[in-house]
Amino acid sequence: MKKLLLFVLLIVGCDYFSKDEGICVLKYMVTNSYNCYPQTNESQCIADAENNDSIIIKYWGQNYNCDEFCNIVIPNETCEVK
């Protein structure tokens, strides 16, 4: 049974079991601007914010794409899609 499971993992790949992707919107406190990163999983978004004290997570999720978030949610802010 273990060999079968290992075989399935090799064929399917570990990405099958990874978390869903969404957009990650980070706010840069020094410049008061936002960057939106499409197709990012939540753990990567959190890690990106934790690596720098001047960055906070504004949003991670699947309810918007980057264009919608930048133009509808924060329309008067500087927001760049990366």
PyMOL Python script that loads the backbone (N, CA, C, O; Angstrom):
from pymol import cmd

cmd.read_pdbstr("""\
ATOM      1  N   MET A   1       0.823  -1.198   0.000  1.00  0.00           N
ATOM      2  CA  MET A   1       0.000   0.000   0.000  1.00  0.00           C
ATOM      3  C   MET A   1       0.870   1.266   0.000  1.00  0.00           C
ATOM      4  O   MET A   1       0.557   2.242  -0.681  1.00  0.00           O
ATOM      5  N   LYS A   2       1.957   1.237   0.766  1.00  0.00           N
ATOM      6  CA  LYS A   2       2.848   2.392   0.818  1.00  0.00           C
ATOM      7  C   LYS A   2       3.479   2.651  -0.543  1.00  0.00           C
ATOM      8  O   LYS A   2       3.641   3.801  -0.949  1.00  0.00           O
ATOM      9  N   LYS A   3       3.836   1.574  -1.248  1.00  0.00           N
ATOM     10  CA  LYS A   3       4.429   1.727  -2.579  1.00  0.00           C
ATOM     11  C   LYS A   3       3.431   2.341  -3.549  1.00  0.00           C
ATOM     12  O   LYS A   3       3.796   3.170  -4.382  1.00  0.00           O
ATOM     13  N   LEU A   4       2.172   1.933  -3.440  1.00  0.00           N
ATOM     14  CA  LEU A   4       1.130   2.486  -4.322  1.00  0.00           C
ATOM     15  C   LEU A   4       0.947   3.973  -4.050  1.00  0.00           C
ATOM     16  O   LEU A   4       0.850   4.762  -4.990  1.00  0.00           O
ATOM     17  N   LEU A   5       0.898   4.364  -2.791  1.00  0.00           N
ATOM     18  CA  LEU A   5       0.749   5.774  -2.439  1.00  0.00           C
ATOM     19  C   LEU A   5       1.941   6.587  -2.927  1.00  0.00           C
ATOM     20  O   LEU A   5       1.771   7.685  -3.457  1.00  0.00           O
ATOM     21  N   LEU A   6       3.130   6.059  -2.751  1.00  0.00           N
ATOM     22  CA  LEU A   6       4.328   6.739  -3.234  1.00  0.00           C
ATOM     23  C   LEU A   6       4.290   6.883  -4.754  1.00  0.00           C
ATOM     24  O   LEU A   6       4.651   7.932  -5.287  1.00  0.00           O
ATOM     25  N   PHE A   7       3.861   5.853  -5.438  1.00  0.00           N
ATOM     26  CA  PHE A   7       3.751   5.884  -6.892  1.00  0.00           C
ATOM     27  C   PHE A   7       2.757   6.952  -7.334  1.00  0.00           C
ATOM     28  O   PHE A   7       3.030   7.696  -8.276  1.00  0.00           O
ATOM     29  N   VAL A   8       1.618   7.036  -6.674  1.00  0.00           N
ATOM     30  CA  VAL A   8       0.601   8.039  -7.005  1.00  0.00           C
ATOM     31  C   VAL A   8       1.149   9.441  -6.774  1.00  0.00           C
ATOM     32  O   VAL A   8       0.922  10.333  -7.592  1.00  0.00           O
ATOM     33  N   LEU A   9       1.862   9.647  -5.678  1.00  0.00           N
ATOM     34  CA  LEU A   9       2.444  10.965  -5.395  1.00  0.00           C
ATOM     35  C   LEU A   9       3.464  11.359  -6.458  1.00  0.00           C
ATOM     36  O   LEU A   9       3.545  12.525  -6.844  1.00  0.00           O
ATOM     37  N   LEU A  10       4.230  10.399  -6.922  1.00  0.00           N
ATOM     38  CA  LEU A  10       5.215  10.702  -7.960  1.00  0.00           C
ATOM     39  C   LEU A  10       4.549  11.073  -9.273  1.00  0.00           C
ATOM     40  O   LEU A  10       5.032  11.950  -9.988  1.00  0.00           O
ATOM     41  N   ILE A  11       3.452  10.418  -9.595  1.00  0.00           N
ATOM     42  CA  ILE A  11       2.754  10.703 -10.849  1.00  0.00           C
ATOM     43  C   ILE A  11       1.971  12.006 -10.757  1.00  0.00           C
ATOM     44  O   ILE A  11       2.084  12.865 -11.632  1.00  0.00           O
ATOM     45  N   VAL A  12       1.189  12.151  -9.715  1.00  0.00           N
ATOM     46  CA  VAL A  12       0.333  13.325  -9.561  1.00  0.00           C
ATOM     47  C   VAL A  12       1.161  14.542  -9.182  1.00  0.00           C
ATOM     48  O   VAL A  12       0.899  15.645  -9.661  1.00  0.00           O
ATOM     49  N   GLY A  13       2.143  14.353  -8.338  1.00  0.00           N
ATOM     50  CA  GLY A  13       2.975  15.457  -7.876  1.00  0.00           C
ATOM     51  C   GLY A  13       2.423  16.045  -6.592  1.00  0.00           C
ATOM     52  O   GLY A  13       1.236  15.921  -6.291  1.00  0.00           O
ATOM     53  N   CYS A  14       3.274  16.664  -5.868  1.00  0.00           N
ATOM     54  CA  CYS A  14       2.887  17.249  -4.584  1.00  0.00           C
ATOM     55  C   CYS A  14       2.047  18.501  -4.752  1.00  0.00           C
ATOM     56  O   CYS A  14       1.343  18.888  -3.819  1.00  0.00           O
ATOM     57  N   ASP A  15       2.096  19.151  -5.912  1.00  0.00           N
ATOM     58  CA  ASP A  15       1.314  20.367  -6.128  1.00  0.00           C
ATOM     59  C   ASP A  15      -0.182  20.098  -6.029  1.00  0.00           C
ATOM     60  O   ASP A  15      -0.956  21.013  -5.744  1.00  0.00           O
ATOM     61  N   TYR A  16      -0.596  18.863  -6.259  1.00  0.00           N
ATOM     62  CA  TYR A  16      -2.016  18.513  -6.159  1.00  0.00           C
ATOM     63  C   TYR A  16      -2.536  18.765  -4.753  1.00  0.00           C
ATOM     64  O   TYR A  16      -3.700  19.124  -4.571  1.00  0.00           O
ATOM     65  N   PHE A  17      -1.684  18.579  -3.770  1.00  0.00           N
ATOM     66  CA  PHE A  17      -2.093  18.713  -2.377  1.00  0.00           C
ATOM     67  C   PHE A  17      -1.789  20.090  -1.804  1.00  0.00           C
ATOM     68  O   PHE A  17      -2.045  20.325  -0.623  1.00  0.00           O
ATOM     69  N   SER A  18      -1.256  20.998  -2.595  1.00  0.00           N
ATOM     70  CA  SER A  18      -0.922  22.328  -2.097  1.00  0.00           C
ATOM     71  C   SER A  18      -2.189  23.162  -1.926  1.00  0.00           C
ATOM     72  O   SER A  18      -3.249  22.835  -2.460  1.00  0.00           O
ATOM     73  N   LYS A  19      -2.053  24.228  -1.181  1.00  0.00           N
ATOM     74  CA  LYS A  19      -3.195  25.099  -0.903  1.00  0.00           C
ATOM     75  C   LYS A  19      -3.619  25.863  -2.140  1.00  0.00           C
ATOM     76  O   LYS A  19      -2.843  26.037  -3.079  1.00  0.00           O
ATOM     77  N   ASP A  20      -4.851  26.312  -2.127  1.00  0.00           N
ATOM     78  CA  ASP A  20      -5.377  27.101  -3.234  1.00  0.00           C
ATOM     79  C   ASP A  20      -4.619  28.412  -3.376  1.00  0.00           C
ATOM     80  O   ASP A  20      -4.027  28.922  -2.424  1.00  0.00           O
ATOM     81  N   GLU A  21      -4.655  28.930  -4.567  1.00  0.00           N
ATOM     82  CA  GLU A  21      -3.996  30.200  -4.837  1.00  0.00           C
ATOM     83  C   GLU A  21      -5.026  31.305  -4.935  1.00  0.00           C
ATOM     84  O   GLU A  21      -6.171  31.071  -5.322  1.00  0.00           O
ATOM     85  N   GLY A  22      -4.617  32.490  -4.588  1.00  0.00           N
ATOM     86  CA  GLY A  22      -5.447  33.679  -4.687  1.00  0.00           C
ATOM     87  C   GLY A  22      -4.538  34.853  -4.979  1.00  0.00           C
ATOM     88  O   GLY A  22      -3.419  34.686  -5.464  1.00  0.00           O
ATOM     89  N   ILE A  23      -5.031  36.039  -4.678  1.00  0.00           N
ATOM     90  CA  ILE A  23      -4.173  37.210  -4.841  1.00  0.00           C
ATOM     91  C   ILE A  23      -3.628  37.616  -3.478  1.00  0.00           C
ATOM     92  O   ILE A  23      -4.276  37.428  -2.449  1.00  0.00           O
ATOM     93  N   CYS A  24      -2.445  38.167  -3.497  1.00  0.00           N
ATOM     94  CA  CYS A  24      -1.814  38.674  -2.287  1.00  0.00           C
ATOM     95  C   CYS A  24      -1.583  40.165  -2.495  1.00  0.00           C
ATOM     96  O   CYS A  24      -0.885  40.567  -3.425  1.00  0.00           O
ATOM     97  N   VAL A  25      -2.165  40.975  -1.635  1.00  0.00           N
ATOM     98  CA  VAL A  25      -1.978  42.420  -1.720  1.00  0.00           C
ATOM     99  C   VAL A  25      -1.187  42.854  -0.489  1.00  0.00           C
ATOM    100  O   VAL A  25      -1.633  42.695   0.647  1.00  0.00           O
ATOM    101  N   LEU A  26      -0.012  43.402  -0.743  1.00  0.00           N
ATOM    102  CA  LEU A  26       0.857  43.861   0.333  1.00  0.00           C
ATOM    103  C   LEU A  26       0.928  45.379   0.317  1.00  0.00           C
ATOM    104  O   LEU A  26       1.032  46.000  -0.741  1.00  0.00           O
ATOM    105  N   LYS A  27       0.870  45.965   1.507  1.00  0.00           N
ATOM    106  CA  LYS A  27       0.996  47.418   1.630  1.00  0.00           C
ATOM    107  C   LYS A  27       2.394  47.742   2.130  1.00  0.00           C
ATOM    108  O   LYS A  27       2.852  47.212   3.142  1.00  0.00           O
ATOM    109  N   TYR A  28       3.059  48.626   1.395  1.00  0.00           N
ATOM    110  CA  TYR A  28       4.392  49.081   1.758  1.00  0.00           C
ATOM    111  C   TYR A  28       4.239  50.381   2.537  1.00  0.00           C
ATOM    112  O   TYR A  28       3.885  51.417   1.974  1.00  0.00           O
ATOM    113  N   MET A  29       4.510  50.315   3.834  1.00  0.00           N
ATOM    114  CA  MET A  29       4.247  51.433   4.732  1.00  0.00           C
ATOM    115  C   MET A  29       5.124  52.652   4.435  1.00  0.00           C
ATOM    116  O   MET A  29       4.678  53.784   4.620  1.00  0.00           O
ATOM    117  N   VAL A  30       6.335  52.447   3.988  1.00  0.00           N
ATOM    118  CA  VAL A  30       7.249  53.560   3.722  1.00  0.00           C
ATOM    119  C   VAL A  30       6.730  54.425   2.576  1.00  0.00           C
ATOM    120  O   VAL A  30       6.752  55.653   2.659  1.00  0.00           O
ATOM    121  N   THR A  31       6.263  53.780   1.508  1.00  0.00           N
ATOM    122  CA  THR A  31       5.781  54.517   0.336  1.00  0.00           C
ATOM    123  C   THR A  31       4.267  54.664   0.316  1.00  0.00           C
ATOM    124  O   THR A  31       3.722  55.365  -0.536  1.00  0.00           O
ATOM    125  N   ASN A  32       3.584  54.005   1.251  1.00  0.00           N
ATOM    126  CA  ASN A  32       2.126  54.014   1.321  1.00  0.00           C
ATOM    127  C   ASN A  32       1.509  53.548  -0.015  1.00  0.00           C
ATOM    128  O   ASN A  32       0.528  54.117  -0.494  1.00  0.00           O
ATOM    129  N   SER A  33       2.107  52.510  -0.591  1.00  0.00           N
ATOM    130  CA  SER A  33       1.619  51.967  -1.858  1.00  0.00           C
ATOM    131  C   SER A  33       1.344  50.475  -1.706  1.00  0.00           C
ATOM    132  O   SER A  33       1.744  49.851  -0.723  1.00  0.00           O
ATOM    133  N   TYR A  34       0.662  49.925  -2.687  1.00  0.00           N
ATOM    134  CA  TYR A  34       0.265  48.525  -2.652  1.00  0.00           C
ATOM    135  C   TYR A  34       0.836  47.787  -3.856  1.00  0.00           C
ATOM    136  O   TYR A  34       0.956  48.349  -4.944  1.00  0.00           O
ATOM    137  N   ASN A  35       1.184  46.527  -3.648  1.00  0.00           N
ATOM    138  CA  ASN A  35       1.542  45.630  -4.735  1.00  0.00           C
ATOM    139  C   ASN A  35       0.616  44.429  -4.667  1.00  0.00           C
ATOM    140  O   ASN A  35       0.363  43.893  -3.588  1.00  0.00           O
ATOM    141  N   CYS A  36       0.112  44.008  -5.815  1.00  0.00           N
ATOM    142  CA  CYS A  36      -0.782  42.859  -5.882  1.00  0.00           C
ATOM    143  C   CYS A  36      -0.081  41.751  -6.654  1.00  0.00           C
ATOM    144  O   CYS A  36       0.402  41.960  -7.766  1.00  0.00           O
ATOM    145  N   TYR A  37      -0.034  40.576  -6.050  1.00  0.00           N
ATOM    146  CA  TYR A  37       0.610  39.423  -6.654  1.00  0.00           C
ATOM    147  C   TYR A  37      -0.442  38.353  -6.943  1.00  0.00           C
ATOM    148  O   TYR A  37      -1.014  37.789  -6.010  1.00  0.00           O
ATOM    149  N   PRO A  38      -0.707  38.065  -8.218  1.00  0.00           N
ATOM    150  CA  PRO A  38      -1.698  37.030  -8.552  1.00  0.00           C
ATOM    151  C   PRO A  38      -1.116  35.634  -8.341  1.00  0.00           C
ATOM    152  O   PRO A  38       0.101  35.455  -8.292  1.00  0.00           O
ATOM    153  N   GLN A  39      -1.991  34.664  -8.221  1.00  0.00           N
ATOM    154  CA  GLN A  39      -1.625  33.248  -8.109  1.00  0.00           C
ATOM    155  C   GLN A  39      -0.601  33.000  -7.017  1.00  0.00           C
ATOM    156  O   GLN A  39       0.458  32.423  -7.261  1.00  0.00           O
ATOM    157  N   THR A  40      -0.927  33.439  -5.816  1.00  0.00           N
ATOM    158  CA  THR A  40      -0.064  33.266  -4.655  1.00  0.00           C
ATOM    159  C   THR A  40      -0.831  32.506  -3.592  1.00  0.00           C
ATOM    160  O   THR A  40      -2.005  32.787  -3.351  1.00  0.00           O
ATOM    161  N   ASN A  41      -0.178  31.544  -2.951  1.00  0.00           N
ATOM    162  CA  ASN A  41      -0.876  30.864  -1.867  1.00  0.00           C
ATOM    163  C   ASN A  41      -0.729  31.675  -0.580  1.00  0.00           C
ATOM    164  O   ASN A  41       0.140  32.539  -0.469  1.00  0.00           O
ATOM    165  N   GLU A  42      -1.578  31.385   0.364  1.00  0.00           N
ATOM    166  CA  GLU A  42      -1.645  32.187   1.585  1.00  0.00           C
ATOM    167  C   GLU A  42      -0.337  32.146   2.377  1.00  0.00           C
ATOM    168  O   GLU A  42       0.101  33.169   2.903  1.00  0.00           O
ATOM    169  N   SER A  43       0.280  30.982   2.464  1.00  0.00           N
ATOM    170  CA  SER A  43       1.515  30.878   3.244  1.00  0.00           C
ATOM    171  C   SER A  43       2.643  31.707   2.622  1.00  0.00           C
ATOM    172  O   SER A  43       3.453  32.285   3.347  1.00  0.00           O
ATOM    173  N   GLN A  44       2.704  31.771   1.302  1.00  0.00           N
ATOM    174  CA  GLN A  44       3.718  32.597   0.641  1.00  0.00           C
ATOM    175  C   GLN A  44       3.454  34.079   0.892  1.00  0.00           C
ATOM    176  O   GLN A  44       4.388  34.852   1.104  1.00  0.00           O
ATOM    177  N   CYS A  45       2.187  34.470   0.868  1.00  0.00           N
ATOM    178  CA  CYS A  45       1.808  35.858   1.128  1.00  0.00           C
ATOM    179  C   CYS A  45       2.231  36.271   2.540  1.00  0.00           C
ATOM    180  O   CYS A  45       2.791  37.349   2.740  1.00  0.00           O
ATOM    181  N   ILE A  46       1.960  35.414   3.497  1.00  0.00           N
ATOM    182  CA  ILE A  46       2.328  35.693   4.884  1.00  0.00           C
ATOM    183  C   ILE A  46       3.842  35.776   5.029  1.00  0.00           C
ATOM    184  O   ILE A  46       4.358  36.675   5.694  1.00  0.00           O
ATOM    185  N   ALA A  47       4.550  34.842   4.408  1.00  0.00           N
ATOM    186  CA  ALA A  47       6.015  34.838   4.491  1.00  0.00           C
ATOM    187  C   ALA A  47       6.614  36.102   3.886  1.00  0.00           C
ATOM    188  O   ALA A  47       7.571  36.657   4.426  1.00  0.00           O
ATOM    189  N   ASP A  48       6.057  36.558   2.770  1.00  0.00           N
ATOM    190  CA  ASP A  48       6.556  37.782   2.138  1.00  0.00           C
ATOM    191  C   ASP A  48       6.397  38.981   3.066  1.00  0.00           C
ATOM    192  O   ASP A  48       7.274  39.843   3.123  1.00  0.00           O
ATOM    193  N   ALA A  49       5.292  39.040   3.785  1.00  0.00           N
ATOM    194  CA  ALA A  49       5.049  40.158   4.701  1.00  0.00           C
ATOM    195  C   ALA A  49       5.927  40.062   5.946  1.00  0.00           C
ATOM    196  O   ALA A  49       6.373  41.083   6.468  1.00  0.00           O
ATOM    197  N   GLU A  50       6.175  38.856   6.421  1.00  0.00           N
ATOM    198  CA  GLU A  50       6.976  38.684   7.636  1.00  0.00           C
ATOM    199  C   GLU A  50       8.450  38.979   7.415  1.00  0.00           C
ATOM    200  O   GLU A  50       9.179  39.232   8.374  1.00  0.00           O
ATOM    201  N   ASN A  51       8.897  38.950   6.176  1.00  0.00           N
ATOM    202  CA  ASN A  51      10.309  39.188   5.887  1.00  0.00           C
ATOM    203  C   ASN A  51      10.706  40.655   5.952  1.00  0.00           C
ATOM    204  O   ASN A  51      11.893  40.972   5.864  1.00  0.00           O
ATOM    205  N   ASN A  52       9.746  41.554   6.103  1.00  0.00           N
ATOM    206  CA  ASN A  52      10.047  42.978   6.106  1.00  0.00           C
ATOM    207  C   ASN A  52       9.098  43.682   7.068  1.00  0.00           C
ATOM    208  O   ASN A  52       7.880  43.546   6.954  1.00  0.00           O
ATOM    209  N   ASP A  53       9.654  44.432   8.013  1.00  0.00           N
ATOM    210  CA  ASP A  53       8.828  45.114   9.022  1.00  0.00           C
ATOM    211  C   ASP A  53       7.973  46.227   8.454  1.00  0.00           C
ATOM    212  O   ASP A  53       6.994  46.632   9.082  1.00  0.00           O
ATOM    213  N   SER A  54       8.319  46.730   7.283  1.00  0.00           N
ATOM    214  CA  SER A  54       7.565  47.848   6.714  1.00  0.00           C
ATOM    215  C   SER A  54       6.500  47.377   5.714  1.00  0.00           C
ATOM    216  O   SER A  54       5.950  48.186   4.967  1.00  0.00           O
ATOM    217  N   ILE A  55       6.210  46.075   5.700  1.00  0.00           N
ATOM    218  CA  ILE A  55       5.185  45.528   4.806  1.00  0.00           C
ATOM    219  C   ILE A  55       4.104  44.856   5.641  1.00  0.00           C
ATOM    220  O   ILE A  55       4.406  44.115   6.577  1.00  0.00           O
ATOM    221  N   ILE A  56       2.847  45.115   5.303  1.00  0.00           N
ATOM    222  CA  ILE A  56       1.734  44.423   5.941  1.00  0.00           C
ATOM    223  C   ILE A  56       0.839  43.805   4.862  1.00  0.00           C
ATOM    224  O   ILE A  56       0.798  44.268   3.723  1.00  0.00           O
ATOM    225  N   ILE A  57       0.136  42.763   5.249  1.00  0.00           N
ATOM    226  CA  ILE A  57      -0.812  42.138   4.321  1.00  0.00           C
ATOM    227  C   ILE A  57      -2.107  42.935   4.359  1.00  0.00           C
ATOM    228  O   ILE A  57      -2.709  43.099   5.420  1.00  0.00           O
ATOM    229  N   LYS A  58      -2.525  43.419   3.229  1.00  0.00           N
ATOM    230  CA  LYS A  58      -3.804  44.106   3.125  1.00  0.00           C
ATOM    231  C   LYS A  58      -4.909  43.105   2.802  1.00  0.00           C
ATOM    232  O   LYS A  58      -6.024  43.221   3.310  1.00  0.00           O
ATOM    233  N   TYR A  59      -4.596  42.108   1.945  1.00  0.00           N
ATOM    234  CA  TYR A  59      -5.613  41.136   1.545  1.00  0.00           C
ATOM    235  C   TYR A  59      -4.954  39.898   0.957  1.00  0.00           C
ATOM    236  O   TYR A  59      -3.975  40.001   0.217  1.00  0.00           O
ATOM    237  N   TRP A  60      -5.480  38.751   1.281  1.00  0.00           N
ATOM    238  CA  TRP A  60      -5.194  37.522   0.558  1.00  0.00           C
ATOM    239  C   TRP A  60      -6.530  36.813   0.367  1.00  0.00           C
ATOM    240  O   TRP A  60      -7.293  36.665   1.322  1.00  0.00           O
ATOM    241  N   GLY A  61      -6.817  36.379  -0.843  1.00  0.00           N
ATOM    242  CA  GLY A  61      -8.057  35.651  -1.073  1.00  0.00           C
ATOM    243  C   GLY A  61      -8.337  35.437  -2.540  1.00  0.00           C
ATOM    244  O   GLY A  61      -7.502  35.699  -3.406  1.00  0.00           O
ATOM    245  N   GLN A  62      -9.548  34.948  -2.797  1.00  0.00           N
ATOM    246  CA  GLN A  62      -9.949  34.581  -4.144  1.00  0.00           C
ATOM    247  C   GLN A  62     -11.181  35.349  -4.621  1.00  0.00           C
ATOM    248  O   GLN A  62     -11.738  35.034  -5.673  1.00  0.00           O
ATOM    249  N   ASN A  63     -11.604  36.340  -3.864  1.00  0.00           N
ATOM    250  CA  ASN A  63     -12.817  37.083  -4.221  1.00  0.00           C
ATOM    251  C   ASN A  63     -12.593  38.099  -5.336  1.00  0.00           C
ATOM    252  O   ASN A  63     -13.551  38.534  -5.974  1.00  0.00           O
ATOM    253  N   TYR A  64     -11.369  38.473  -5.572  1.00  0.00           N
ATOM    254  CA  TYR A  64     -11.039  39.480  -6.576  1.00  0.00           C
ATOM    255  C   TYR A  64      -9.850  39.006  -7.402  1.00  0.00           C
ATOM    256  O   TYR A  64      -9.103  38.125  -6.977  1.00  0.00           O
ATOM    257  N   ASN A  65      -9.677  39.593  -8.584  1.00  0.00           N
ATOM    258  CA  ASN A  65      -8.380  39.494  -9.242  1.00  0.00           C
ATOM    259  C   ASN A  65      -7.656  40.801  -8.929  1.00  0.00           C
ATOM    260  O   ASN A  65      -8.246  41.698  -8.327  1.00  0.00           O
ATOM    261  N   CYS A  66      -6.402  40.924  -9.323  1.00  0.00           N
ATOM    262  CA  CYS A  66      -5.621  42.113  -8.957  1.00  0.00           C
ATOM    263  C   CYS A  66      -6.225  43.402  -9.514  1.00  0.00           C
ATOM    264  O   CYS A  66      -6.274  44.416  -8.817  1.00  0.00           O
ATOM    265  N   ASP A  67      -6.683  43.368 -10.760  1.00  0.00           N
ATOM    266  CA  ASP A  67      -7.276  44.572 -11.352  1.00  0.00           C
ATOM    267  C   ASP A  67      -8.519  45.012 -10.592  1.00  0.00           C
ATOM    268  O   ASP A  67      -8.702  46.202 -10.334  1.00  0.00           O
ATOM    269  N   GLU A  68      -9.370  44.061 -10.235  1.00  0.00           N
ATOM    270  CA  GLU A  68     -10.581  44.404  -9.483  1.00  0.00           C
ATOM    271  C   GLU A  68     -10.229  44.988  -8.125  1.00  0.00           C
ATOM    272  O   GLU A  68     -10.801  45.998  -7.715  1.00  0.00           O
ATOM    273  N   PHE A  69      -9.295  44.361  -7.429  1.00  0.00           N
ATOM    274  CA  PHE A  69      -8.929  44.846  -6.106  1.00  0.00           C
ATOM    275  C   PHE A  69      -8.363  46.256  -6.177  1.00  0.00           C
ATOM    276  O   PHE A  69      -8.763  47.133  -5.411  1.00  0.00           O
ATOM    277  N   CYS A  70      -7.431  46.470  -7.097  1.00  0.00           N
ATOM    278  CA  CYS A  70      -6.797  47.786  -7.201  1.00  0.00           C
ATOM    279  C   CYS A  70      -7.779  48.869  -7.637  1.00  0.00           C
ATOM    280  O   CYS A  70      -7.708  49.999  -7.156  1.00  0.00           O
ATOM    281  N   ASN A  71      -8.693  48.531  -8.542  1.00  0.00           N
ATOM    282  CA  ASN A  71      -9.604  49.541  -9.089  1.00  0.00           C
ATOM    283  C   ASN A  71     -10.902  49.711  -8.314  1.00  0.00           C
ATOM    284  O   ASN A  71     -11.518  50.775  -8.385  1.00  0.00           O
ATOM    285  N   ILE A  72     -11.333  48.696  -7.577  1.00  0.00           N
ATOM    286  CA  ILE A  72     -12.616  48.774  -6.871  1.00  0.00           C
ATOM    287  C   ILE A  72     -12.434  48.939  -5.366  1.00  0.00           C
ATOM    288  O   ILE A  72     -13.080  49.790  -4.754  1.00  0.00           O
ATOM    289  N   VAL A  73     -11.564  48.136  -4.769  1.00  0.00           N
ATOM    290  CA  VAL A  73     -11.418  48.155  -3.314  1.00  0.00           C
ATOM    291  C   VAL A  73     -10.583  49.346  -2.851  1.00  0.00           C
ATOM    292  O   VAL A  73     -10.925  50.003  -1.867  1.00  0.00           O
ATOM    293  N   ILE A  74      -9.497  49.622  -3.553  1.00  0.00           N
ATOM    294  CA  ILE A  74      -8.624  50.748  -3.166  1.00  0.00           C
ATOM    295  C   ILE A  74      -8.392  51.652  -4.382  1.00  0.00           C
ATOM    296  O   ILE A  74      -7.248  51.825  -4.803  1.00  0.00           O
ATOM    297  N   PRO A  75      -9.440  52.224  -4.944  1.00  0.00           N
ATOM    298  CA  PRO A  75      -9.305  52.952  -6.214  1.00  0.00           C
ATOM    299  C   PRO A  75      -8.431  54.204  -6.163  1.00  0.00           C
ATOM    300  O   PRO A  75      -7.860  54.589  -7.184  1.00  0.00           O
ATOM    301  N   ASN A  76      -8.315  54.833  -5.031  1.00  0.00           N
ATOM    302  CA  ASN A  76      -7.559  56.085  -4.956  1.00  0.00           C
ATOM    303  C   ASN A  76      -6.149  55.893  -4.407  1.00  0.00           C
ATOM    304  O   ASN A  76      -5.478  56.864  -4.056  1.00  0.00           O
ATOM    305  N   GLU A  77      -5.706  54.656  -4.335  1.00  0.00           N
ATOM    306  CA  GLU A  77      -4.383  54.342  -3.803  1.00  0.00           C
ATOM    307  C   GLU A  77      -3.469  53.891  -4.946  1.00  0.00           C
ATOM    308  O   GLU A  77      -3.938  53.440  -5.991  1.00  0.00           O
ATOM    309  N   THR A  78      -2.181  54.017  -4.732  1.00  0.00           N
ATOM    310  CA  THR A  78      -1.214  53.515  -5.699  1.00  0.00           C
ATOM    311  C   THR A  78      -1.153  52.001  -5.557  1.00  0.00           C
ATOM    312  O   THR A  78      -0.799  51.482  -4.498  1.00  0.00           O
ATOM    313  N   CYS A  79      -1.497  51.304  -6.620  1.00  0.00           N
ATOM    314  CA  CYS A  79      -1.539  49.852  -6.587  1.00  0.00           C
ATOM    315  C   CYS A  79      -0.971  49.306  -7.882  1.00  0.00           C
ATOM    316  O   CYS A  79      -1.417  49.660  -8.973  1.00  0.00           O
ATOM    317  N   GLU A  80       0.015  48.442  -7.746  1.00  0.00           N
ATOM    318  CA  GLU A  80       0.702  47.895  -8.908  1.00  0.00           C
ATOM    319  C   GLU A  80       0.554  46.380  -8.932  1.00  0.00           C
ATOM    320  O   GLU A  80       0.742  45.709  -7.918  1.00  0.00           O
ATOM    321  N   VAL A  81       0.212  45.848 -10.109  1.00  0.00           N
ATOM    322  CA  VAL A  81       0.106  44.404 -10.286  1.00  0.00           C
ATOM    323  C   VAL A  81       1.476  43.887 -10.679  1.00  0.00           C
ATOM    324  O   VAL A  81       2.077  44.370 -11.639  1.00  0.00           O
ATOM    325  N   LYS A  82       1.961  42.924  -9.952  1.00  0.00           N
ATOM    326  CA  LYS A  82       3.313  42.364 -10.208  1.00  0.00           C
ATOM    327  C   LYS A  82       3.234  41.077 -10.976  1.00  0.00           C
ATOM    328  O   LYS A  82       4.263  40.473 -11.276  1.00  0.00           O
TER     329      LYS A  82
END
""", "prot")
cmd.dss("prot")
cmd.show_as("cartoon", "prot")
cmd.util.cbc("prot")
cmd.orient("prot")
